[in-house]
Amino acid sequence: MKRHFSVTVLGAVRVHDGVTPVALGPSKQRALLAVLALHVGENLPIETLARSLWGDSPPPSGSRLLHTYVARLRRALEPGSPRHARTNVIVSSPRAYRLQLYPDQVDLPRFRRLTEAARVLARRGHAATAFALLAAAVAGWSDPDLTDLRALLPGAETVAALRREWVNACLDLVRLGLDLDRPDEVLAGAARLAAAEPLHEAVQAGYVTVLARTGRRATARDRYVEIATRLNAELGIEPGPELAAAGRELRGGPVTGRPVTPLPAGGAVHRRPSGRDPARGGADLIGREVDLAALSDLLVEQRVVTVAGPAGGGKSALAAAVAHRVGGGYADGVLTVDLAAARTPADAVRAIRRRIRRPGPDPVPVPRLLVDRHLLLVLDNVDHLTDTCAGLVDDVVQVGRRVRVLVTSREPLGLPYESVWRLPPLPALTTGPDGHRGMPAVQLFARRAAQARPGFELGIGEVGTVAAICGLVDRLPLAVELAAERMADESLDELLHHLDDPLTTLEPPRRPGQPASPRSLSAALHRSLDRLTPAERWCFVRLGGLPRRFGLDEVDRVCGAAPWWRPRTRVVLDGLVAKSLLTARHHAARPAYTMLRTVHQFAARLLADEPGRAGTAPVLSGGAGWPAPLPARPAGSAGDR
């Protein structure tokens, strides 16, 4: 591998060998190099590359053209090597290509590394260092509009997403500059950002504040009037909280501190997240700090955000924490609706009406009731009503121009403008001075165990056992909490022994005089099963006969090689991935799949219990002839904690 290459995509798409520019050839070759650079180090299937270059209608000779472009690029990048040895920079694998460079040799990964490090430092109170890193990251963008990439990859959502990354980084830089009382250093960047995003209220609020704090108060007033007028004329809305706060600073004279981002506290209407103590405000959220910060930032840019993930993954807790953090930025606060108990579309509408406080018959549709509201609508536990909620959310965002929607579900709604945040299990942090004690799942277990058994303390000799317990339940917050609650009656060693069968063990303990708890890991998994199509359900059960990590060949082996199955394999598996029952890894030409341990045991149990199951797939005709129904779902289904 040549280590002196440098690639830029955040401006003109270029490659330099040292200081010497490399001629990349015509536009399609440059576009191919750009796509490979955007995913440096990843194997990109030929089909993916073809869609990037030609959209959904590649030419019949698309694969042959791609091979030709690769050969020409290799000649340009390794001119001194024999033809068959030019594989050090663009590497081949079965029906895929990879740009084999270090991430820091491409400007995009370098930008992302700097911005992420800056945000971590800022959250830890190292604002000056974070400011320096953000300034370096933003300086790497020579063209925020990505004119060259946009021309090479027309219609690519990747380009729009990259530009949003630049906007967010610049906005963070402006805010840090104001925090540090260094407005002169961010004036040029704030002006550039404001010109690029004329209707972005947070951007314009930052620019107005920077102008005012650098002594340009008359210009700041003119700018405020201009943007307020434009918002009213083009969108029919008044300035939101951030821009209004900047206007109040102009009217009230110099103000110390940062008025740009309203504090997430205080008396908004409908502020209380359903089912949670508003005073806690997500304080019990452990190990989700990065997700919390990222989702809060994402809601600044996106109208609809869905937190998707496996059963028991803590989606509801994270959404409540996000609502608490950002709710003060909405004039009408947060409207949280828990739809776990809703069974029909009518149930969902009634639940929303009750939260709006218009529960009775009303000819006005729900979206019209929100038309003049400036609020965050949180729809929690919509797994079983995704189609209904997709239509409702689409109507709401079309009518309520100042409403943002945060959804929790095991699968996305499928809206074209929806942003999806996949929430994995709690991170397995085992490095650092605290070792296993620093694992978020271990910390959560210790906290819940102390509540179940007052006086419980996690000793040095017990940390390894608790870490093993958390691993056996996939570090899922719901499962970790249920395991910790058993400490009221069991020792750690007894609990570890019983977790060979977590689906049976992790039933919530029932106390005398108290009703049975609706929370159950088994019930949560059955709820996921209810959302599957017949083909997905049939396949999912048979995956219980495979190891937890498998590929397409193994799936064909257990599901059969009949003609009806093979064309559906990827579609069915993609459906299971979308519904958070599988995880796909696409670092190779053929994807590999993984199941969580608890999910795999659930599938294996269903396979063992299936009446009259055979070792091979049944022969289907026209979709008929599915196996006998699976065991009924137990009473009492629960969403995430």
C-alpha positions in Angstrom: 0.0 0.0 0.0 1.3 3.5 -0.8 1.0 5.6 2.3 1.6 9.0 0.8 -1.7 9.3 -1.1 -4.2 11.9 0.1 -7.8 12.1 -1.1 -10.2 15.0 -0.8 -14.0 14.8 -1.3 -15.0 17.8 0.8 -14.3 20.1 -2.0 -13.0 19.1 -5.5 -12.6 15.4 -5.7 -8.9 15.0 -6.0 -6.0 12.5 -5.3 -2.5 13.6 -4.6 0.6 11.3 -4.6 2.7 13.4 -2.2 2.3 16.9 -3.7 1.7 15.6 -7.2 -1.9 15.5 -8.4 -3.2 12.3 -10.0 -5.2 12.5 -13.2 -8.4 10.6 -12.4 -9.9 10.7 -15.9 -13.5 11.4 -17.0 -16.4 12.1 -14.7 -17.6 8.5 -14.1 -14.1 7.4 -13.1 -13.8 10.4 -10.7 -17.3 9.5 -9.4 -16.2 5.9 -8.8 -13.1 7.0 -6.9 -15.3 9.4 -4.8 -17.7 6.6 -3.8 -14.8 4.4 -2.8 -13.3 7.3 -0.8 -16.5 8.0 1.0 -16.4 4.4 2.3 -12.6 4.0 2.6 -11.6 0.6 3.8 -15.0 -1.0 3.1 -15.8 -3.6 0.5 -18.5 -2.1 -1.8 -20.4 -4.6 -4.0 -20.5 -3.9 -7.7 -24.3 -3.5 -7.5 -23.8 -0.7 -4.9 -21.2 1.1 -7.0 -23.4 0.8 -10.0 -26.4 2.4 -8.2 -24.2 5.2 -6.9 -23.0 6.1 -10.5 -26.2 5.5 -12.4 -29.1 5.4 -9.9 -31.7 2.7 -10.2 -31.3 2.4 -14.0 -27.7 1.3 -14.7 -26.9 0.6 -18.3 -26.8 -3.1 -19.4 -23.0 -2.9 -19.6 -22.7 -1.3 -16.2 -20.6 -4.1 -14.6 -18.2 -4.1 -17.6 -17.9 -0.4 -17.4 -17.1 -0.5 -13.7 -14.3 -3.0 -14.3 -12.9 -0.7 -17.0 -13.0 2.4 -14.7 -11.3 0.4 -12.0 -8.5 -0.7 -14.4 -8.0 2.9 -15.5 -7.9 4.2 -12.0 -5.4 1.6 -11.0 -3.2 2.6 -13.9 -3.4 6.2 -12.8 -2.7 5.4 -9.1 0.0 2.8 -9.7 1.6 3.7 -13.0 4.9 1.9 -12.3 3.4 -1.5 -11.4 2.7 -4.3 -13.9 -1.0 -4.5 -14.9 -1.8 -7.6 -12.8 0.0 -6.1 -9.7 -2.0 -2.9 -9.5 -4.1 -4.0 -6.6 -2.5 -2.2 -3.7 -4.8 0.9 -3.6 -8.0 -0.4 -5.2 -8.4 -3.9 -3.8 -10.6 -6.6 -5.3 -12.8 -9.1 -3.5 -15.5 -11.3 -4.9 -17.8 -8.9 -6.8 -16.6 -5.9 -4.8 -13.9 -3.3 -4.6 -12.3 -1.5 -1.7 -10.1 1.7 -1.4 -7.2 0.4 0.7 -6.0 3.5 2.4 -5.7 4.6 6.0 -8.7 6.7 7.1 -6.6 9.8 7.8 -5.5 9.7 4.1 -9.1 10.8 3.2 -10.4 14.1 4.4 -13.9 12.9 5.4 -12.9 10.4 8.0 -10.4 12.9 9.3 -13.2 15.5 9.6 -15.4 13.0 11.5 -12.7 12.0 13.9 -12.0 15.6 14.8 -15.6 16.6 15.2 -16.4 13.5 17.4 -13.3 14.1 19.6 -14.3 17.8 19.9 -17.9 16.9 21.0 -16.6 14.4 23.6 -14.2 17.0 25.0 -16.9 19.7 25.1 -19.2 17.4 27.1 -16.3 16.9 29.5 -15.8 20.6 30.0 -12.6 21.0 27.8 -14.2 23.7 25.7 -11.0 25.4 24.5 -9.5 22.2 23.2 -12.8 21.2 21.6 -12.9 24.6 19.9 -9.5 24.1 18.4 -10.4 20.6 17.1 -13.7 21.9 15.6 -11.9 24.8 13.9 -9.4 22.3 12.3 -12.3 20.1 11.2 -14.3 22.9 9.6 -11.2 24.3 7.9 -10.9 21.0 5.9 -14.0 21.8 3.9 -13.0 23.9 0.9 -16.5 23.8 -0.6 -19.5 23.4 1.9 -21.9 23.0 -1.1 -19.9 20.0 -2.3 -20.4 21.2 -5.9 -18.1 18.6 -7.4 -19.6 15.7 -5.5 -23.1 16.9 -6.3 -22.3 16.9 -10.0 -20.6 13.5 -9.9 -23.3 11.8 -7.8 -26.6 13.5 -8.8 -29.5 12.7 -6.5 -27.3 11.0 -3.9 -28.6 11.3 -0.4 -25.0 10.9 0.8 -24.2 14.4 -0.4 -27.1 16.0 1.4 -26.2 14.1 4.6 -22.5 15.2 4.3 -23.6 18.8 4.0 -25.7 18.5 7.2 -22.6 17.3 9.0 -20.8 20.5 7.9 -23.7 22.6 9.1 -23.8 20.9 12.5 -20.0 21.2 13.0 -20.0 24.9 12.1 -22.9 25.5 14.4 -21.1 23.8 17.2 -18.0 25.9 16.5 -20.1 29.1 16.6 -21.7 28.1 19.9 -18.3 27.2 21.5 -16.9 30.5 20.3 -19.7 32.3 22.1 -19.3 30.1 25.2 -15.6 31.1 25.3 -16.3 34.7 24.6 -14.3 34.6 21.4 -17.0 35.9 18.9 -14.4 37.6 16.6 -12.8 34.2 15.9 -16.1 32.7 14.6 -17.5 35.8 12.8 -16.4 34.7 9.4 -17.6 31.2 9.9 -20.9 32.3 11.2 -21.4 34.6 8.2 -20.5 31.8 5.8 -22.9 29.4 7.6 -25.7 32.0 7.7 -25.4 32.6 3.9 -25.5 28.8 3.2 -28.6 28.2 5.5 -30.8 31.3 5.2 -33.9 29.7 6.9 -32.1 27.7 9.6 -33.2 29.4 12.8 -30.4 28.1 15.0 -27.8 29.2 12.4 -29.3 32.7 12.0 -29.6 33.1 15.8 -25.9 32.3 16.2 -25.0 34.8 13.5 -27.1 37.5 15.0 -25.5 36.9 18.4 -22.0 36.9 17.0 -22.7 40.2 15.1 -24.0 41.8 18.3 -21.1 40.6 20.5 -18.5 41.9 18.0 -19.9 45.4 18.1 -22.0 45.2 15.0 -25.4 45.8 16.7 -27.0 47.7 13.9 -26.1 45.0 11.4 -27.4 42.4 13.8 -30.7 44.2 14.2 -31.1 44.4 10.4 -30.3 40.8 10.0 -32.8 39.8 12.7 -35.6 41.8 11.0 -34.6 40.4 7.6 -34.8 36.7 8.7 -37.9 37.2 10.8 -39.6 38.8 7.8 -38.5 36.0 5.5 -39.7 33.3 7.9 -43.1 34.9 8.0 -43.3 35.4 4.2 -41.9 32.1 3.0 -43.0 29.7 5.8 -45.7 31.6 7.6 -44.1 31.3 11.0 -42.7 33.5 13.7 -39.2 33.3 15.1 -38.7 30.2 17.3 -37.1 30.2 20.8 -33.4 30.5 19.7 -33.9 33.3 17.2 -36.3 35.1 19.6 -33.6 34.8 22.4 -31.1 36.4 20.1 -33.6 39.2 19.4 -34.2 39.8 23.1 -30.4 40.1 23.7 -30.3 42.8 21.0 -33.1 44.7 22.7 -31.7 44.3 26.2 -28.1 45.2 25.6 -25.0 43.1 26.2 -25.7 39.8 28.0 -23.0 37.5 29.4 -23.3 33.7 28.9 -24.9 32.0 25.9 -28.5 32.7 25.0 -28.3 30.9 21.7 -29.5 27.5 23.0 -32.4 27.6 25.5 -31.8 25.5 28.6 -33.8 22.2 28.7 -35.7 23.1 31.8 -38.8 24.9 33.0 -42.5 25.0 32.5 -43.3 23.9 28.9 -46.8 22.6 28.2 -47.2 18.8 28.1 -43.5 18.5 29.2 -43.8 15.4 31.3 -42.6 12.2 29.5 -45.3 9.6 29.9 -44.7 7.1 32.7 -41.5 8.7 34.0 -40.6 11.1 36.8 -40.0 14.5 35.2 -37.7 15.5 38.0 -35.3 12.7 37.0 -35.2 13.8 33.4 -33.2 10.8 32.2 -30.7 10.9 35.0 -30.9 7.1 35.3 -29.8 6.8 31.7 -26.5 4.9 31.8 -24.1 4.3 28.8 -26.2 6.3 26.3 -24.4 9.7 26.5 -23.3 9.6 22.9 -26.7 8.5 21.7 -28.4 11.3 23.7 -26.1 14.0 22.3 -26.4 12.7 18.7 -30.2 12.5 18.8 -30.5 15.9 20.3 -28.4 17.3 17.5 -30.3 15.3 14.9 -33.6 16.8 16.0 -32.3 20.2 15.1 -32.0 19.2 11.5 -34.6 16.5 10.9 -38.4 16.7 11.2 -38.9 13.0 11.9 -36.4 10.8 13.8 -37.0 7.1 14.7 -35.0 5.3 17.4 -35.0 1.7 16.3 -33.6 -1.3 18.0 -34.2 -4.7 19.6 -36.7 -5.5 22.3 -35.6 -4.3 25.7 -32.9 -2.0 24.3 -34.0 1.1 26.2 -35.5 3.1 23.3 -38.2 4.6 25.5 -35.8 5.7 28.2 -33.5 7.3 25.6 -36.4 9.1 24.0 -37.6 10.4 27.4 -34.1 11.7 28.1 -33.9 13.4 24.7 -37.3 15.0 25.3 -36.1 16.3 28.7 -32.9 17.7 27.2 -34.4 19.5 24.2 -38.0 20.2 25.4 -37.2 23.8 26.6 -36.4 24.7 23.0 -40.1 24.3 22.0 -42.6 26.9 22.8 -45.3 24.3 23.4 -42.9 21.8 25.0 -43.1 18.0 24.5 -46.2 15.9 23.9 -45.4 12.3 24.7 -47.8 9.5 23.7 -47.2 5.9 24.8 -48.9 3.6 22.2 -47.8 0.3 23.8 -51.4 -0.4 24.8 -53.0 0.7 21.5 -54.2 -2.2 19.4 -56.0 -0.4 16.5 -55.5 2.8 14.6 -58.5 4.2 16.5 -56.8 3.4 19.8 -53.7 5.4 18.6 -55.8 8.4 17.6 -57.7 8.4 20.9 -54.4 8.2 22.9 -53.1 11.3 21.1 -56.4 13.2 21.6 -56.3 12.4 25.3 -52.8 13.9 25.6 -53.9 17.0 23.6 -56.8 17.1 26.1 -59.5 16.7 23.4 -60.6 13.2 24.2 -64.2 13.3 23.0 -65.7 13.2 19.5 -64.1 15.9 17.4 -64.5 16.6 13.7 -61.0 18.2 13.6 -58.3 15.6 12.6 -55.3 15.3 14.9 -52.8 16.9 12.5 -55.0 20.0 12.3 -55.0 20.2 16.1 -51.2 20.7 15.9 -51.1 23.1 13.1 -50.1 26.1 15.2 -48.0 24.3 17.8 -44.3 24.5 18.2 -43.6 21.2 20.0 -41.8 17.9 20.0 -44.2 15.0 19.5 -42.9 11.7 21.0 -44.6 8.6 19.8 -43.4 5.8 22.0 -43.7 2.0 21.3 -45.3 2.1 17.9 -43.9 -1.3 16.7 -47.3 -2.9 16.2 -48.8 0.2 14.5 -46.0 1.4 12.2 -48.2 1.7 9.1 -50.9 3.8 11.0 -48.2 5.9 12.6 -46.4 6.5 9.3 -49.5 8.0 7.8 -50.3 10.0 10.9 -46.7 11.4 11.2 -46.7 12.3 7.5 -49.9 14.3 7.9 -48.6 16.0 11.1 -45.3 17.2 9.6 -47.1 18.4 6.4 -49.6 20.4 8.4 -47.7 21.4 11.5 -44.7 23.1 10.1 -43.1 23.6 13.5 -43.7 20.1 14.9 -40.9 17.7 15.1 -41.5 14.0 15.8 -39.4 11.5 17.7 -40.6 7.8 17.4 -39.5 4.7 19.2 -40.0 1.4 17.4 -38.3 -1.9 16.5 -38.5 -1.0 12.9 -38.5 2.4 11.0 -41.8 3.9 9.7 -40.5 3.9 6.1 -41.0 7.6 5.4 -38.7 8.9 2.7 -37.5 11.8 4.9 -37.2 9.8 8.1 -33.9 9.6 9.9 -33.3 6.3 11.7 -31.0 6.0 14.7 -30.2 2.3 15.4 -29.8 1.7 19.1 -27.5 -1.3 19.9 -27.2 -3.0 23.3 -25.2 -1.1 25.9 -21.5 -0.8 24.9 -19.0 -3.4 26.2 -16.5 -1.0 27.6 -13.8 -3.0 29.3 -10.8 -0.7 28.9 -9.8 2.1 31.1 -8.8 2.3 34.8 -12.1 0.8 36.0 -12.1 -2.3 33.8 -15.4 -4.2 34.0 -16.7 -1.8 36.6 -16.7 0.8 33.9 -19.1 -1.1 31.7 -22.5 0.7 31.5 -24.4 -2.6 31.9 -22.5 -3.4 35.1 -23.2 0.1 36.5 -26.9 -0.3 35.6 -27.0 -3.8 37.3 -25.4 -2.4 40.5 -27.9 0.4 40.7 -30.9 -1.8 40.2 -29.6 -4.5 42.5 -29.1 -1.9 45.3 -32.8 -1.0 44.9 -33.9 -4.6 45.0 -31.6 -5.4 47.9 -31.0 -2.3 50.1 -27.3 -2.2 51.1 -26.1 -4.2 48.2 -22.6 -3.1 47.1 -20.6 -4.4 44.2 -17.3 -5.7 45.5 -14.0 -6.1 43.6 -14.4 -9.9 43.5 -18.0 -9.7 42.2 -17.4 -7.4 39.2 -16.4 -10.2 36.9 -19.5 -12.2 37.8 -21.8 -9.3 37.1 -20.0 -8.6 33.8 -20.6 -12.2 32.8 -24.3 -11.9 33.8 -24.7 -8.8 31.7 -23.0 -10.6 28.7 -25.4 -13.5 29.0 -28.4 -11.1 28.6 -26.7 -9.2 25.7 -26.3 -6.0 27.8 -29.9 -5.1 27.0 -31.1 -2.6 29.6 -34.5 -4.4 30.2 -32.8 -7.8 30.7 -30.0 -6.3 32.9 -32.7 -4.7 35.1 -34.7 -7.9 35.3 -31.6 -9.8 36.2 -30.7 -7.3 38.9 -34.2 -7.4 40.4 -33.6 -11.1 41.2 -30.9 -10.1 43.6 -33.7 -9.6 46.1 -33.9 -13.4 46.5 -30.7 -14.9 44.9 -27.0 -14.6 45.2 -24.8 -13.6 42.2 -23.6 -17.2 41.7 -27.2 -18.5 41.8 -28.3 -15.9 39.3 -25.3 -16.7 37.0 -26.3 -20.4 37.0 -29.9 -19.7 36.3 -29.1 -17.5 33.3 -28.5 -20.5 31.1 -32.2 -20.0 30.3 -32.7 -16.2 30.5 -36.2 -16.3 28.9 -37.5 -18.3 31.8 -35.3 -16.7 34.5 -36.0 -13.1 33.6 -39.6 -13.0 34.6 -40.3 -10.0 36.9 -40.6 -11.1 40.5 -44.1 -10.9 41.9 -44.4 -9.4 45.4 -47.3 -10.2 47.8 -50.2 -7.8 47.4 -48.9 -6.5 44.1 -50.2 -7.2 40.6 -48.0 -9.1 38.1 -45.6 -6.8 36.3 -46.2 -6.5 32.6 -42.5 -6.4 31.9 -41.0 -9.7 30.6 -38.2 -10.4 28.1 -40.1 -13.3 26.7 -43.2 -11.1 26.2 -41.2 -8.4 24.6 -39.7 -10.9 22.1 -43.1 -12.3 21.3 -44.3 -8.8 20.5 -41.5 -8.6 17.9 -42.7 -11.9 16.5 -46.2 -10.6 16.0 -44.9 -8.0 13.5 -43.3 -10.5 11.2 -44.8 -11.6 7.9 -45.5 -15.3 7.4 -42.2 -15.7 5.4 -40.2 -13.8 8.0 -41.7 -15.7 10.9 -41.1 -19.1 9.1 -37.5 -18.2 8.4 -36.8 -16.7 11.9 -37.8 -19.9 13.6 -35.5 -22.0 11.5 -32.6 -19.6 12.2 -32.8 -21.0 15.7 -31.1 -24.1 14.3 -28.0 -22.2 13.3 -25.1 -20.7 15.3 -25.7 -17.1 16.3 -23.4 -15.9 13.4 -24.1 -17.2 10.0 -24.1 -16.4 6.3 -26.4 -16.9 3.3 -25.2 -20.4 2.6 -26.2 -21.5 6.1 -29.6 -19.9 5.7 -30.2 -21.8 2.5 -29.2 -25.0 4.3 -31.8 -24.8 7.0 -34.5 -23.1 4.9 -34.1 -25.4 1.9 -33.0 -24.8 -1.6 -36.5 -25.1 -3.2 -37.1 -22.6 -6.1 -39.6 -20.6 -4.1 -37.1 -19.8 -1.3 -33.9 -18.6 -3.0 -35.3 -15.4 -4.7 -36.8 -14.4 -1.3 -33.7 -15.0 0.9 -32.3 -11.5 1.0 -35.7 -9.9 1.1 -36.8 -11.9 4.1 -33.4 -11.4 5.9 -33.6 -7.7 5.2 -37.0 -7.7 6.8 -35.6 -9.3 10.0 -32.8 -6.8 10.1 -35.2 -3.9 9.7 -37.3 -5.3 12.6 -34.2 -5.6 14.9 -34.1 -9.4 15.1 -30.9 -9.7 13.1 -27.8 -7.5 12.6 -26.1 -7.5 9.2 -22.5 -6.8 8.5 -21.7 -5.8 5.0 -17.9 -5.6 5.1 -17.7 -8.4 2.5 -19.4 -9.1 -0.8 -21.8 -11.5 0.8 -23.3 -10.2 4.1 -22.9 -12.0 7.4 -25.7 -12.0 10.0 -25.7 -12.1 13.8 -28.4 -12.7 16.4 -28.3 -11.6 20.0 -28.0 -14.5 22.4 -31.5 -14.0 23.9 -33.1 -13.7 20.4 -31.3 -16.8 19.2 -32.5 -18.8 22.3 -36.0 -17.5 21.6 -35.9 -18.7 18.0 -34.4 -22.1 19.1 -37.2 -22.5 21.6 -39.9 -21.8 18.9 -38.2 -24.3 16.6 -38.2 -27.0 19.3 -41.9 -26.3 20.2 -43.1 -26.2 16.6 -45.6 -29.1 16.1 -44.5 -31.7 13.6 -41.5 -29.8 12.4 -39.4 -31.4 9.7 -35.7 -31.0 9.0 -36.4 -29.4 5.6 -38.5 -26.6 4.3 -42.1 -27.4 3.1 -42.8 -27.0 -0.5 -44.9 -23.9 -1.0 -47.1 -23.0 -3.9 -48.2 -19.4 -4.3 -47.3 -18.6 -0.6 -49.6 -21.3 0.8 -48.7 -24.2 3.0 -46.9 -22.5 5.9 -46.1 -24.6 8.9 -48.5 -24.9 11.8 -49.0 -21.8 13.9 -46.4 -21.1 16.5 -47.2 -21.0 20.3 -49.4 -18.1 21.3 -47.9 -15.0 22.8 -48.0 -14.9 26.6 -50.4 -12.4 28.2 -48.9 -9.1 29.1 -46.6 -7.5 26.5 -44.3 -4.7 27.3 -42.4 -2.2 25.4 -38.9 -1.0 26.4 -38.3 0.3 29.9 
